[in-house]
């Protein structure tokens, strides 16, 4: 199923240029050559990567197999409505709910962009800079991507309203999806982008009664790739919000490349899924580029989240500040590995990394592994980490003010989360996140 014939079928359905199809075939060949990540690799050994292998019982959920999404599904209905004054674009299984008409932003399907703007799109497809282990999985996305979006902000444009793009995926059990998003921001421009991903179980097509559950509990697989290219002196605030179904397995490779003077504020917020293995890379290729990275994981049930970040400083006078928090209940597990890499040329660079984990259950688990690779002099690098239960002193203080223990503990958790939520650049989304997190505490 995951072979050259499938690639040819996708190429016909998407009406893409021949050079894109050729890159697909080369990516499949590369995937077949590369070994799966070895258990001795510290970045990969805590997650069973065979669970992310689509050849183990999955079928490609290409355009011909994807089913209609019922808009009366409460999760879908809630997600596709505006939260405030944002510009909204909604994709349902790889097609626009309505053709987006946005101010200051060009948005199209990537196959169309490849035909009309090959000089912009082709270098992205041909770039690499990945480890062999990363390429083993990203090559699958390059070969079989089918839900593709290009978001482009022309140079010297200030997009005043936040742009919110909602991707709704409806996958049957044992289907694999390969969404791909390319974001390019022109020199001197400014934009806030909220990128939401949710998956809902596909409705039964045969033999199910009206009261039957839509899914059997069998997993579906999502292999995603997001690339941000930020040109000189541009400013971007990017938020990725993941609300995948509790049967979803996810691999995500997300990379931002910053040119001279570019600034990036980037968030990754995880509220769903069964298994998530994510690699988030920020690469500083121009002097005076800087980033502030923040993230939050809310783990529950037997959710497994394995997040790897790379702050890759290749140019001098660059700065990065990263903070990831996790609140874990039930039997959930969080693994965080974070690498700060300072190249020889990246003098006078400042980099900071912090990961803090709040354990809400004796059965929850968290591991945090900071890594440093510093080849330059005259740099400042710091990292910090913590794993621990709810602070009893904070709880007792609130109880001394007449607050019941259960409510006091809830307030402590929300206080732990709040510094992350406050950084989200859209107040209606902040309020939604607070309600969603608090509503799932138990």
C-alpha positions in Angstrom: 0.0 0.0 0.0 2.8 2.4 0.8 4.5 2.0 -2.6 5.2 3.7 -5.9 1.7 2.9 -7.2 0.2 4.8 -4.3 2.4 7.8 -5.1 1.3 7.8 -8.7 -2.4 7.7 -7.6 -1.8 10.7 -5.2 -0.1 12.6 -8.0 -3.1 12.2 -10.3 -5.6 13.1 -7.6 -3.7 16.2 -6.5 -2.7 17.3 -10.1 0.7 18.1 -8.9 3.8 18.9 -11.1 6.0 16.1 -12.2 8.9 17.4 -10.1 6.8 16.9 -6.9 6.1 13.3 -7.8 9.7 12.7 -8.5 10.6 14.0 -5.0 8.0 11.7 -3.6 9.6 8.7 -5.2 13.1 9.7 -4.0 11.7 10.1 -0.5 10.2 6.6 -0.5 13.5 5.1 -1.8 15.3 7.0 1.0 12.8 5.6 3.6 13.4 2.1 2.4 17.2 2.5 2.7 17.3 4.0 6.2 17.1 1.9 9.4 14.6 2.6 12.1 16.0 4.5 15.1 18.1 2.3 17.3 17.1 1.7 20.9 20.5 3.0 22.0 19.7 6.5 20.7 18.8 8.6 23.7 16.3 10.8 21.8 14.3 7.8 20.6 14.7 4.9 23.0 11.8 5.8 25.3 9.1 5.4 22.7 8.3 2.3 20.7 8.8 3.7 17.2 7.3 0.6 15.6 3.9 2.0 16.7 4.6 4.8 14.2 5.3 2.5 11.3 2.3 2.7 8.8 3.4 -0.6 7.1 2.3 -2.4 10.3 -1.4 -2.8 9.5 -2.3 0.7 8.3 -3.7 1.9 5.0 -3.2 5.3 3.5 -6.2 7.6 4.2 -5.7 9.4 0.8 -8.3 11.6 -0.7 -10.3 8.7 -2.1 -10.7 7.0 1.3 -11.5 9.9 3.5 -15.1 10.1 4.6 -17.3 13.1 5.1 -17.1 14.8 8.5 -20.5 15.3 10.1 -20.6 19.0 11.0 -23.1 18.3 13.8 -20.4 16.4 15.7 -20.1 18.6 18.8 -16.3 18.7 18.7 -16.3 19.7 15.1 -19.1 22.2 15.4 -17.4 23.9 18.3 -14.0 24.0 16.6 -15.0 25.5 13.3 -16.7 28.6 14.8 -14.9 31.9 15.2 -13.7 32.5 18.8 -13.5 36.2 18.3 -12.3 38.6 15.6 -9.8 36.3 14.1 -9.5 35.5 10.4 -10.7 31.8 10.2 -9.9 29.1 7.6 -11.2 25.6 8.1 -10.0 22.4 6.4 -12.1 19.2 6.6 -10.1 16.1 5.5 -7.9 18.1 3.1 -10.6 20.4 1.6 -11.6 23.9 2.5 -15.0 24.2 4.3 -15.2 27.6 2.5 -12.7 29.1 0.2 -10.6 31.3 2.5 -10.5 35.0 1.8 -7.9 36.5 4.1 -6.5 40.0 4.5 -2.7 40.2 4.2 -2.2 36.4 3.8 -2.1 34.1 0.8 -3.3 30.6 1.6 -3.6 27.8 -0.8 -3.2 24.0 -1.2 0.5 23.1 -1.7 0.0 21.4 -5.0 -1.4 24.6 -6.4 1.5 26.6 -4.9 4.0 24.0 -6.4 2.5 24.8 -9.9 2.3 28.5 -9.5 5.4 29.3 -7.3 7.9 26.4 -7.8 10.8 28.8 -7.0 9.4 29.1 -3.4 8.1 25.6 -2.8 10.8 23.5 -4.4 13.7 24.5 -2.1 11.6 23.5 0.9 11.1 20.0 -0.5 14.8 19.6 -1.3 16.1 20.9 2.0 17.3 18.4 4.6 19.4 19.0 7.7 17.7 16.1 9.4 19.2 13.2 11.4 18.9 9.8 9.8 16.4 8.8 12.4 14.2 11.9 11.7 14.5 11.3 8.0 13.3 7.7 8.4 9.9 9.2 9.5 9.8 12.5 7.7 10.5 10.7 4.4 7.1 9.0 4.7 5.4 12.4 4.9 7.4 13.6 1.9 6.4 10.5 0.0 2.7 10.3 0.9 1.6 13.9 2.0 -1.9 14.6 0.9 -3.4 17.3 3.1 -1.2 20.2 2.2 -1.3 23.9 2.9 0.9 26.8 2.0 0.5 30.0 4.1 2.4 33.0 2.8 2.7 36.5 4.1 4.2 38.8 1.5 7.1 41.1 2.5 6.4 44.3 4.5 2.9 43.3 5.5 1.5 43.7 9.0 -1.4 41.3 9.5 -3.4 43.0 12.2 -6.0 40.2 13.0 -4.8 36.8 14.2 -5.1 34.0 11.5 -6.6 30.8 12.9 -6.4 27.7 10.7 -8.4 24.6 11.9 -7.5 21.2 10.4 -10.2 18.6 11.1 -9.2 15.0 10.3 -11.7 12.1 10.3 -9.8 8.8 10.1 -11.2 5.3 10.4 -9.3 2.7 12.5 -5.9 1.7 11.0 -5.8 4.6 8.6 -2.7 6.8 8.2 -2.7 10.5 7.3 0.1 12.7 6.2 -0.6 16.4 6.6 2.0 18.9 5.5 2.1 22.7 6.1 4.6 25.2 4.7 4.5 28.7 6.2 6.6 31.5 4.6 6.8 35.0 6.1 8.3 37.8 4.0 11.0 40.2 5.1 9.7 42.9 7.5 6.3 41.3 7.9 4.3 40.6 11.1 1.7 37.9 11.7 0.0 35.8 14.4 -1.0 32.3 13.4 -3.0 29.8 15.4 -2.8 26.3 13.8 -5.2 23.8 15.3 -5.3 20.1 14.6 -8.0 17.8 15.8 -9.1 14.3 14.7 -12.5 12.7 15.2 -13.5 9.1 14.6 -15.0 8.5 11.2 -18.6 7.4 11.2 -19.4 3.8 10.6 -20.2 3.1 6.9 -21.5 -0.4 7.0 -23.7 -2.4 9.4 -23.7 0.1 12.3 -26.9 1.1 14.0 -27.6 4.7 15.0 -26.5 4.0 18.6 -23.3 2.2 17.7 -20.0 3.8 18.7 -18.1 5.3 15.7 -14.8 3.6 16.4 -13.6 0.3 17.7 -10.7 1.8 19.7 -8.2 0.8 17.1 -5.6 3.5 16.4 -5.2 5.8 13.5 -1.8 7.3 12.6 -0.9 10.9 11.8 2.5 11.7 10.4 2.8 15.5 10.2 5.3 18.0 9.0 5.3 21.8 9.5 8.0 24.1 8.1 8.2 27.8 8.9 10.6 30.0 6.9 10.9 33.5 8.4 12.8 36.1 6.3 14.9 39.0 7.7 13.3 41.3 10.3 10.0 39.5 10.1 8.0 38.8 13.4 5.9 35.7 13.9 3.8 34.4 16.7 2.9 30.8 15.9 0.7 28.5 18.1 0.2 24.8 17.3 -2.7 23.4 19.3 -3.1 19.6 19.2 -6.5 18.1 20.1 -6.3 14.7 18.5 -8.6 11.8 19.3 -7.7 9.4 22.1 -7.0 6.7 19.6 -4.5 8.8 17.6 -0.8 8.1 17.3 1.2 11.1 16.0 4.7 11.8 14.7 5.4 15.5 14.2 8.4 17.1 12.7 8.2 20.9 13.1 11.0 23.3 12.1 11.4 27.0 12.0 14.3 28.7 10.2 15.0 32.3 11.2 17.0 34.8 9.0 18.8 37.9 10.2 16.8 40.0 12.6 13.8 37.6 12.6 11.8 37.1 15.8 9.7 34.1 16.6 7.4 33.3 19.5 6.2 29.7 19.1 4.0 27.5 21.2 3.1 23.8 21.1 0.1 22.9 23.2 -0.9 19.2 23.6 -4.3 18.3 24.9 -5.1 15.0 23.0 -3.8 11.9 21.3 -2.7 8.5 22.6 0.9 8.6 21.6 2.8 11.7 20.4 6.5 11.7 19.3 7.4 15.2 18.3 10.6 16.9 17.1 10.6 20.7 17.3 13.6 22.4 15.7 14.4 26.1 15.8 17.3 27.1 13.5 19.0 30.5 13.6 20.8 31.1 10.4 21.0 34.9 10.5 22.6 37.2 13.1 20.3 39.0 15.6 17.6 36.3 15.2 15.7 35.4 18.4 13.0 33.2 19.6 10.8 32.6 22.6 9.4 29.1 22.7 6.8 27.8 25.1 4.7 24.7 25.4 2.3 22.8 27.6 1.3 19.1 27.8 -1.8 18.0 29.6 -1.5 14.2 30.0 -4.3 12.0 31.1 -5.4 8.4 30.9 -2.5 6.4 29.4 -1.3 9.1 27.1 2.4 9.0 26.1 4.1 12.2 24.9 7.8 12.2 23.8 8.9 15.7 22.9 12.4 16.6 21.6 13.4 20.2 21.0 16.5 21.6 19.3 17.6 25.2 19.7 20.2 25.3 16.8 22.2 28.4 16.8 24.3 28.7 13.6 24.8 32.5 13.6 26.3 35.0 16.0 24.3 37.3 18.3 21.3 35.1 18.4 19.0 34.2 21.4 16.5 31.6 22.4 14.4 31.1 25.5 12.4 27.9 25.9 9.9 26.8 28.6 7.9 23.6 28.4 5.5 22.5 31.2 3.5 19.3 31.7 0.7 18.4 34.1 0.2 14.7 34.2 -2.6 12.7 35.7 -3.8 9.1 35.6 -1.1 6.8 34.0 0.2 9.4 31.5 3.8 9.7 30.7 5.9 12.7 29.5 9.5 12.4 28.1 11.3 15.6 27.3 14.7 15.8 25.7 16.0 19.2 24.8 19.2 20.1 22.9 20.9 23.4 22.8 23.4 23.4 19.9 25.8 26.4 19.5 27.9 26.3 16.3 31.5 27.5 16.2 30.4 30.7 14.4 27.6 31.5 16.8 29.5 33.7 19.2 27.7 35.9 21.8 24.7 33.7 21.7 22.3 33.3 24.7 20.2 30.2 25.0 17.9 29.1 27.9 15.9 25.9 28.3 13.5 24.9 31.1 11.2 21.9 31.6 8.8 21.6 34.6 6.5 18.6 35.2 3.7 18.6 37.8 2.6 15.1 38.8 -1.1 14.8 39.6 -1.1 11.0 40.1 1.3 8.5 41.7 1.1 6.5 38.5 2.1 9.3 36.1 5.7 9.5 34.9 8.0 12.2 33.7 11.6 12.2 32.5 13.6 15.3 31.5 16.9 15.1 29.8 18.7 18.4 28.9 21.6 18.3 26.3 24.2 20.8 25.4 26.5 20.9 22.4 28.6 24.1 22.5 31.4 24.7 20.0 31.7 28.5 20.4 33.3 30.8 23.1 31.6 33.8 24.7 28.1 32.3 24.9 25.6 31.9 27.8 23.6 28.7 28.1 21.4 27.6 30.9 19.0 24.8 31.5 16.6 23.9 34.3 14.2 21.0 35.1 11.9 19.8 37.8 9.6 16.8 38.4 7.3 16.8 41.4 3.8 16.6 42.9 1.5 19.5 43.8 3.2 21.8 46.3 1.7 21.0 49.8 2.7 24.4 51.2 0.6 26.2 48.5 -2.3 23.8 49.1 -2.2 24.2 52.9 -2.1 28.0 52.4 -5.2 28.0 50.3 -6.9 25.5 52.8 -6.1 27.9 55.6 -8.2 30.5 53.8 -11.2 28.2 54.0 -10.8 26.5 50.6 -11.5 22.8 50.4 -8.5 20.6 49.5 -9.9 19.5 46.2 -10.5 23.1 45.1 -7.1 24.2 46.5 -5.3 21.5 44.4 -7.2 22.5 41.3 -6.2 26.2 41.9 -2.5 25.2 42.3 -2.7 23.2 39.0 -4.3 26.1 37.1 -1.7 28.5 38.6 1.0 26.2 37.3 -0.5 26.3 33.8 -1.4 30.0 33.7 2.0 31.5 32.8 1.9 29.4 29.6 -1.8 30.2 28.8 -1.2 33.9 29.3 1.4 33.9 26.5 -1.2 32.7 23.9 -1.7 35.8 21.7 -5.5 35.6 21.5 -7.7 36.1 24.6 -10.7 34.0 23.4 -8.4 31.1 22.9 -6.8 31.6 26.4 -10.3 31.4 27.9 -11.1 28.2 25.9 -7.8 26.6 27.1 -8.5 27.4 30.7 -12.0 25.9 30.5 -10.7 22.8 28.7 -7.9 22.1 31.0 -9.9 22.7 34.2 -12.8 20.6 32.9 -10.5 17.6 32.4 -8.9 17.7 35.8 -10.0 14.9 38.2 
